[in-house]
């Protein structure tokens, strides 16, 4: 009988407790070590997270249960296509990895010569953009997997203070960033 009680031990959310535990404060759901980013899927039913692990995680919003783990070593940025078919992440600071969300399979890998600050899919989901530290935005055509051009020249941007806070508009035509204060002063406003 004692073994059955142990096997049946669950927390308030119905999740199994570790052996020997009889109660859990909080939940084991939506846990991703050192979570760096979290975004919603296009339909809002899932959360996609990246952390200090070798995977991207897909969570069900309604239940907070882990649905899927996709391989991506040390991801630093995350973006999902508007149709929820693709995920893109940056790995090793200068490699963009394109994944099929359903299968988790790698579709393409793009190597840049500089650190990647941000990723964005086009509104129609046919292209992926990456903003690089050398002040260029590169675009890839998802059908051909080839580079389709550079559409935003940021060579005039004051890039004296490095920043980890970048974002791209969905058309890749506008980049915004918030410089990190080198002297520890309060944060500066966003720049375009």
C-alpha positions as CSV (number, residue, x, y, z in Angstrom):
1,X,0.0,0.0,0.0
2,X,2.9,2.4,0.8
3,X,4.4,1.9,-2.7
4,X,1.0,2.8,-4.2
5,X,0.8,6.0,-2.2
6,X,4.3,7.0,-3.3
7,X,3.4,6.3,-7.0
8,X,0.2,8.3,-6.7
9,X,1.8,11.4,-5.0
10,X,0.9,14.4,-7.1
11,X,1.1,18.2,-6.7
12,X,-1.8,20.6,-6.9
13,X,-1.6,20.6,-10.7
14,X,-1.7,16.9,-11.0
15,X,2.0,16.4,-11.8
16,X,3.8,13.5,-10.2
17,X,6.0,14.4,-7.3
18,X,9.6,13.2,-7.0
19,X,10.1,10.0,-4.9
20,X,10.0,10.9,-1.2
21,X,8.3,14.2,-1.7
22,X,4.8,14.7,-0.3
23,X,4.2,18.4,-1.3
24,X,5.5,21.0,-3.8
25,X,5.4,24.7,-3.5
26,X,4.6,26.1,-6.9
27,X,4.9,24.0,-10.0
28,X,7.4,22.2,-12.1
29,X,5.8,23.6,-15.2
30,X,7.2,26.4,-17.5
31,X,10.7,25.8,-16.1
32,X,13.6,26.6,-18.4
33,X,17.0,27.2,-16.7
34,X,18.1,30.8,-17.0
35,X,15.3,31.6,-19.4
36,X,16.5,34.3,-21.8
37,X,13.5,34.8,-24.1
38,X,9.9,33.7,-24.4
39,X,7.6,34.4,-27.3
40,X,4.0,33.3,-28.2
41,X,3.2,31.2,-31.2
42,X,1.3,33.0,-34.0
43,X,-2.1,31.6,-32.7
44,X,-1.2,32.3,-29.0
45,X,-1.7,28.7,-28.0
46,X,1.9,28.0,-27.3
47,X,4.9,29.6,-25.7
48,X,8.4,29.1,-27.1
49,X,11.3,29.5,-24.7
50,X,15.1,29.6,-24.8
51,X,17.3,29.3,-21.9
52,X,20.8,28.4,-20.8
53,X,20.3,24.9,-22.1
54,X,20.9,23.1,-25.4
55,X,17.3,23.3,-26.5
56,X,14.3,25.4,-27.4
57,X,11.1,24.5,-25.6
58,X,7.5,24.6,-26.8
59,X,4.8,24.9,-24.0
60,X,1.1,24.6,-24.1
61,X,-0.4,27.9,-22.8
62,X,-3.6,26.4,-21.4
63,X,-1.9,23.7,-19.3
64,X,1.7,25.0,-19.0
65,X,2.9,21.5,-20.0
66,X,6.1,21.0,-22.0
67,X,5.1,19.8,-25.5
68,X,8.4,19.6,-27.3
69,X,12.1,20.2,-27.0
70,X,14.1,21.2,-30.1
71,X,17.9,20.9,-30.3
72,X,19.8,24.3,-30.5
73,X,23.1,24.6,-28.7
74,X,23.3,27.7,-26.5
75,X,20.6,29.7,-28.3
76,X,20.8,33.5,-27.8
77,X,17.9,34.7,-30.0
78,X,14.5,33.2,-31.0
79,X,11.9,33.9,-33.6
80,X,8.9,32.0,-35.0
81,X,7.4,32.3,-38.5
82,X,3.9,33.9,-38.8
83,X,2.5,30.5,-39.9
84,X,4.1,28.6,-37.0
85,X,6.0,26.3,-39.4
86,X,9.5,27.4,-38.6
87,X,11.6,28.5,-35.7
88,X,14.9,30.3,-35.9
89,X,17.6,30.6,-33.3
90,X,21.1,32.0,-33.0
91,X,23.7,29.5,-31.9
92,X,27.4,30.3,-31.0
93,X,26.6,34.0,-31.5
94,X,27.0,34.0,-35.3
95,X,25.1,31.0,-36.7
96,X,21.4,31.2,-37.5
97,X,19.7,27.9,-37.3
98,X,16.3,27.3,-39.1
99,X,14.2,24.5,-37.7
100,X,11.0,22.8,-38.7
101,X,8.8,23.4,-35.7
102,X,6.7,20.2,-36.1
103,X,9.6,17.7,-36.4
104,X,12.4,19.7,-34.8
105,X,14.7,18.9,-37.8
106,X,17.3,21.4,-38.9
107,X,16.4,22.8,-42.3
108,X,19.2,25.3,-42.8
109,X,22.2,26.8,-41.1
110,X,23.6,30.2,-42.0
111,X,27.0,31.4,-40.8
112,X,27.6,35.1,-40.5
113,X,30.9,36.9,-40.1
114,X,29.7,38.8,-37.0
115,X,27.6,38.4,-33.9
116,X,23.8,38.3,-34.5
117,X,21.8,40.8,-32.5
118,X,18.2,40.0,-33.7
119,X,16.1,37.7,-35.9
120,X,12.8,38.4,-37.7
121,X,10.6,36.6,-40.2
122,X,8.9,38.6,-42.9
123,X,5.1,39.1,-42.6
124,X,4.5,36.5,-45.3
125,X,6.9,34.0,-43.7
126,X,8.9,33.5,-46.9
127,X,12.1,35.2,-45.6
128,X,14.2,35.3,-42.5
129,X,16.3,38.4,-41.5
130,X,19.2,38.6,-39.2
131,X,20.7,41.8,-37.8
132,X,24.5,41.4,-37.5
133,X,27.0,43.4,-35.3
134,X,28.7,44.6,-38.5
135,X,25.7,46.8,-39.1
136,X,24.0,44.8,-41.8
137,X,20.7,43.0,-42.1
138,X,20.9,39.8,-44.2
139,X,17.8,38.1,-45.6
140,X,17.4,34.5,-46.6
141,X,14.7,33.1,-48.9
142,X,13.2,30.1,-47.1
143,X,12.2,28.3,-50.3
144,X,15.7,28.4,-51.8
145,X,17.6,28.5,-48.5
146,X,19.8,31.2,-50.2
147,X,20.7,34.7,-49.3
148,X,18.2,37.1,-50.9
149,X,19.9,40.3,-50.0
150,X,20.8,43.1,-47.6
151,X,18.1,45.7,-47.2
152,X,19.1,47.8,-44.2
153,X,22.4,49.6,-44.0
154,X,23.2,50.6,-40.4
155,X,26.7,51.7,-40.9
156,X,25.8,55.2,-39.6
157,X,24.4,53.9,-36.3
158,X,26.4,54.9,-33.2
159,X,27.5,51.4,-32.1
160,X,30.1,52.5,-29.5
161,X,28.2,50.9,-26.6
162,X,27.4,47.2,-27.3
163,X,23.9,46.2,-26.8
164,X,22.0,42.9,-26.3
165,X,18.7,44.7,-26.7
166,X,17.9,44.7,-30.5
167,X,14.7,44.2,-32.5
168,X,13.7,44.3,-36.1
169,X,10.5,45.4,-37.6
170,X,8.6,42.5,-39.5
171,X,9.7,43.9,-42.9
172,X,13.3,44.2,-41.7
173,X,13.4,47.9,-42.7
174,X,13.7,49.3,-39.2
175,X,16.0,48.2,-36.4
176,X,15.7,49.5,-32.9
177,X,18.2,49.1,-30.1
178,X,18.8,50.2,-26.6
179,X,22.5,50.7,-25.9
180,X,23.9,49.1,-22.8
181,X,25.5,51.9,-20.7
182,X,29.2,51.2,-20.5
183,X,29.5,53.3,-17.3
184,X,26.6,51.7,-15.4
185,X,24.5,54.8,-15.9
186,X,20.7,54.4,-16.2
187,X,19.6,52.9,-19.5
188,X,19.3,55.1,-22.6
189,X,16.1,55.3,-24.7
190,X,15.6,53.1,-27.8
191,X,17.3,54.3,-31.0
192,X,16.1,53.8,-34.6
